[in-house]
Amino acid sequence: MHDPLEGLTDDGFIRTGVSLDRIPRAFSPILADLLREFEDHQEPSWELHLYGSVATGVARVGLADVDLVLINGPRTWADEVSARLSRRHAQLCRGVEIGVAQTSDYVGASDMSYGNRVFLQHYCVSLAGPDAVRARRPFAGDRRAARGFNGDIAAELARWRSGDATARRISRKTLLAASGITSVRTGTWTTDRTIAAHAWIDQQPADRDGVEQLQWHADHSEDVPAERIRAMLAPDGVVAAIVDSFTAEIGIWV
């Protein structure tokens, strides 16, 4: 869901609407249960961060996921709590989704670790734990940040073509990559897929049909036949065009 506050500051740093103060009250029961689970099992190094539409205050009850990242905690805990709270709060959200990361994922000179630092700083709000991994400095919304977020797009395309893909996953990742390209081209900043789709169509009108198909699949979870997925990934299709543009204009991970 669109974060109306996302963009760039006057100094060119990323700005978002992520804030504890903006979390809708309707989601308080979920977060209260989550924090109880965390406090019952946490170790000193565990960190729990909220991101997405709940963190920016634009989530709608029953239509949004509650997205979180657990740093330095076990995947088993994250998966068990995700499943339990998703069932318990099915009327409030589509699901409670807890990803897992380690401090090492945020350290070093790689594009991936840089992107992780940008994401944690600007797109996540700390719910519990020491919040020791955060960089505590702003990051520019530029080519390096765009590459940090989506520099794996060429590798993803190769993996999708091997058969490990859903239309929704392909579409969401591809439009996110498009957001990086269009942001750098225009000197703005967005990770919003709809804004990226409109910007791409404005810049590449011949791709309208393909981009609108990506938009539809990004918002729907229905099964798509394998032959249609293969068509989406064809060398002359819009997915390949966006990947090629990203590789040429933004660059892939090193």
Wavefront OBJ file of the C-alpha trace (Angstrom):
o trace
v 0.000 0.000 0.000
v 1.276 3.448 -0.950
v 3.258 5.380 1.636
v 2.466 9.035 0.825
v 5.513 10.221 2.767
v 8.052 8.171 0.815
v 10.448 10.241 -1.238
v 13.612 12.281 -0.830
v 14.571 14.980 1.626
v 15.958 18.269 0.341
v 19.419 16.769 0.895
v 18.648 13.715 -1.242
v 18.214 11.229 1.591
v 15.432 8.637 1.669
v 12.306 9.673 3.553
v 9.465 7.339 4.580
v 6.426 7.405 6.835
v 7.607 4.573 9.077
v 6.916 5.438 12.716
v 5.621 3.842 15.899
v 3.196 6.752 16.147
v 1.576 5.848 12.827
v 0.782 2.203 13.579
v -3.032 1.897 13.369
v -4.693 1.085 16.692
v -6.633 -1.745 15.049
v -3.420 -3.786 14.849
v -2.526 -3.326 18.530
v -3.849 -6.783 19.580
v -1.523 -8.459 17.080
v 1.505 -6.503 18.221
v 0.664 -7.085 21.885
v 0.549 -10.849 21.315
v 3.732 -10.669 19.285
v 5.614 -8.825 22.009
v 4.442 -11.306 24.633
v 5.764 -14.141 22.494
v 9.038 -12.279 22.030
v 9.497 -11.505 25.717
v 8.812 -15.126 26.671
v 11.589 -16.479 24.447
v 14.018 -13.694 23.557
v 17.773 -13.790 23.931
v 19.762 -10.566 24.540
v 20.804 -10.190 20.893
v 17.348 -10.705 19.372
v 15.784 -7.731 17.606
v 12.248 -7.447 16.237
v 11.400 -4.834 13.609
v 8.133 -3.936 11.865
v 7.932 -2.740 8.275
v 5.349 -2.344 5.518
v 1.934 -0.729 5.522
v 1.308 -1.272 9.238
v 4.541 0.591 10.043
v 3.631 3.491 7.743
v 0.055 3.731 9.007
v -1.719 3.020 5.727
v -2.704 -0.619 6.381
v -6.362 -1.575 6.078
v -7.877 -4.088 8.459
v -8.274 -7.516 6.900
v -6.318 -6.600 3.764
v -2.770 -6.064 5.019
v 0.030 -8.348 6.100
v 1.848 -7.594 9.339
v 5.451 -7.757 8.111
v 8.381 -8.145 10.478
v 12.034 -9.093 10.533
v 13.640 -10.966 13.420
v 17.376 -10.333 13.697
v 19.548 -12.949 15.435
v 16.621 -15.170 16.374
v 15.797 -18.676 15.112
v 13.664 -19.355 12.073
v 11.741 -22.009 14.002
v 10.480 -19.384 16.452
v 9.577 -16.998 13.639
v 7.682 -19.658 11.684
v 5.783 -20.934 14.718
v 4.755 -17.467 15.876
v 3.829 -16.410 12.341
v 1.516 -19.386 11.943
v -0.036 -19.065 15.392
v -0.748 -15.328 15.202
v -1.941 -15.535 11.600
v -4.612 -18.007 12.698
v -5.518 -16.056 15.817
v -5.868 -12.722 14.029
v -7.258 -13.824 10.677
v -10.001 -11.187 10.916
v -7.487 -8.375 11.323
v -4.806 -9.216 8.766
v -4.005 -11.485 5.854
v -1.080 -12.896 7.782
v 1.705 -12.238 10.255
v 4.918 -12.694 8.285
v 8.228 -12.818 10.165
v 11.426 -12.966 8.153
v 14.757 -13.852 9.720
v 18.160 -12.177 9.404
v 21.486 -12.108 11.220
v 23.743 -9.210 12.168
v 26.187 -10.447 9.518
v 23.577 -9.701 6.828
v 24.038 -5.979 7.542
v 27.832 -5.870 7.746
v 30.375 -5.444 4.974
v 30.887 -3.751 1.644
v 28.616 -5.917 -0.509
v 25.631 -4.440 -2.335
v 23.338 -6.833 -0.500
v 24.502 -5.766 2.961
v 24.258 -2.114 1.931
v 20.686 -2.616 0.782
v 19.877 -4.350 4.052
v 21.259 -1.388 6.001
v 19.205 1.052 3.950
v 16.062 -1.003 4.450
v 16.540 -1.343 8.204
v 17.265 2.360 8.630
v 14.436 3.795 6.556
v 11.754 1.126 6.231
v 11.735 -0.610 9.633
v 10.727 0.503 13.111
v 12.073 -1.292 16.172
v 9.489 -3.082 18.318
v 11.723 -4.963 20.756
v 15.348 -5.787 21.437
v 18.451 -3.598 21.571
v 18.155 -2.082 18.056
v 21.941 -2.346 17.850
v 22.233 -3.312 14.175
v 20.702 -0.118 12.749
v 23.165 2.233 11.027
v 21.633 5.360 12.621
v 22.436 7.571 9.674
v 20.410 8.508 6.611
v 21.071 6.967 3.217
v 20.778 8.646 -0.153
v 18.042 7.559 -2.530
v 20.319 6.855 -5.454
v 21.697 4.194 -7.773
v 23.574 2.453 -4.969
v 20.446 2.123 -2.831
v 18.443 0.877 -5.819
v 21.141 -1.714 -6.539
v 21.210 -2.739 -2.886
v 17.484 -3.425 -2.959
v 17.235 -5.244 -6.283
v 20.686 -6.041 -7.622
v 19.797 -9.726 -7.510
v 17.159 -9.292 -10.218
v 19.198 -10.963 -12.994
v 19.922 -13.957 -10.761
v 16.237 -14.091 -9.863
v 15.262 -14.150 -13.534
v 17.562 -17.118 -14.124
v 16.042 -18.902 -11.136
v 12.501 -18.163 -12.304
v 13.288 -19.593 -15.713
v 14.440 -22.805 -14.046
v 10.886 -23.261 -12.786
v 11.096 -21.792 -9.281
v 8.558 -18.982 -9.599
v 5.001 -17.788 -9.156
v 3.435 -15.049 -11.239
v 2.917 -12.954 -8.114
v 6.541 -13.262 -7.007
v 7.831 -12.474 -10.497
v 5.569 -9.455 -10.816
v 6.248 -7.966 -7.402
v 10.024 -8.308 -7.696
v 10.105 -7.005 -11.269
v 8.010 -3.941 -10.459
v 10.208 -3.255 -7.434
v 13.216 -3.323 -9.758
v 11.349 -0.967 -12.089
v 10.855 1.425 -9.168
v 14.625 1.653 -8.774
v 15.165 2.338 -12.462
v 12.483 5.012 -12.719
v 13.625 6.646 -9.471
v 17.196 6.990 -10.722
v 16.060 8.183 -14.137
v 13.920 10.955 -12.653
v 15.978 11.871 -9.588
v 13.161 10.881 -7.250
v 12.648 7.916 -4.925
v 9.907 5.324 -4.616
v 9.548 1.625 -3.904
v 5.836 1.738 -4.720
v 4.958 -0.757 -7.444
v 1.978 1.174 -8.782
v 3.931 4.408 -9.073
v 6.754 2.486 -10.732
v 4.353 0.858 -13.200
v 2.859 4.204 -14.224
v 6.306 5.767 -14.547
v 7.553 2.861 -16.655
v 4.561 3.102 -18.980
v 5.158 6.855 -19.348
v 8.780 6.190 -20.279
v 8.203 3.004 -22.321
v 4.646 3.224 -23.755
v 5.107 0.067 -25.843
v 5.361 -1.948 -22.611
v 1.912 -0.934 -21.341
v 0.199 -4.313 -21.768
v 3.030 -6.246 -20.155
v 3.361 -3.860 -17.228
v -0.382 -3.866 -16.589
v -0.235 -7.665 -16.524
v 2.525 -7.461 -13.908
v 0.400 -5.081 -11.851
v -2.516 -7.506 -11.886
v -0.441 -10.519 -10.905
v 1.325 -8.543 -8.160
v -2.022 -8.046 -6.439
v -3.438 -11.554 -6.900
v -2.309 -14.923 -5.571
v -4.155 -17.231 -7.929
v -2.339 -20.106 -9.608
v -1.052 -19.334 -13.088
v -0.352 -22.126 -15.597
v 3.303 -22.876 -16.258
v 3.023 -21.944 -19.920
v 1.813 -18.454 -19.017
v 4.714 -18.016 -16.613
v 7.129 -19.097 -19.339
v 5.558 -16.491 -21.625
v 6.030 -13.809 -18.955
v 9.730 -14.701 -18.808
v 10.338 -14.776 -22.565
v 13.456 -12.933 -23.807
v 11.272 -10.435 -25.673
v 8.906 -9.829 -22.746
v 8.613 -6.921 -20.334
v 10.227 -8.806 -17.438
v 13.377 -9.360 -19.478
v 13.285 -5.735 -20.637
v 13.156 -4.449 -17.065
v 15.935 -6.812 -15.985
v 18.113 -5.720 -18.909
v 17.500 -2.050 -18.110
v 18.304 -2.600 -14.443
v 21.530 -4.403 -15.300
v 22.619 -1.636 -17.680
v 21.493 1.419 -15.703
v 21.730 0.340 -12.050
v 23.970 -2.732 -12.010
v 23.779 -6.123 -10.344
v 25.203 -7.281 -7.045
v 28.946 -7.661 -6.619
l 1 2 3 4 5 6 7 8 9 10 11 12 13 14 15 16 17 18 19 20 21 22 23 24 25 26 27 28 29 30 31 32 33 34 35 36 37 38 39 40 41 42 43 44 45 46 47 48 49 50 51 52 53 54 55 56 57 58 59 60 61 62 63 64 65 66 67 68 69 70 71 72 73 74 75 76 77 78 79 80 81 82 83 84 85 86 87 88 89 90 91 92 93 94 95 96 97 98 99 100 101 102 103 104 105 106 107 108 109 110 111 112 113 114 115 116 117 118 119 120 121 122 123 124 125 126 127 128 129 130 131 132 133 134 135 136 137 138 139 140 141 142 143 144 145 146 147 148 149 150 151 152 153 154 155 156 157 158 159 160 161 162 163 164 165 166 167 168 169 170 171 172 173 174 175 176 177 178 179 180 181 182 183 184 185 186 187 188 189 190 191 192 193 194 195 196 197 198 199 200 201 202 203 204 205 206 207 208 209 210 211 212 213 214 215 216 217 218 219 220 221 222 223 224 225 226 227 228 229 230 231 232 233 234 235 236 237 238 239 240 241 242 243 244 245 246 247 248 249 250 251 252 253 254
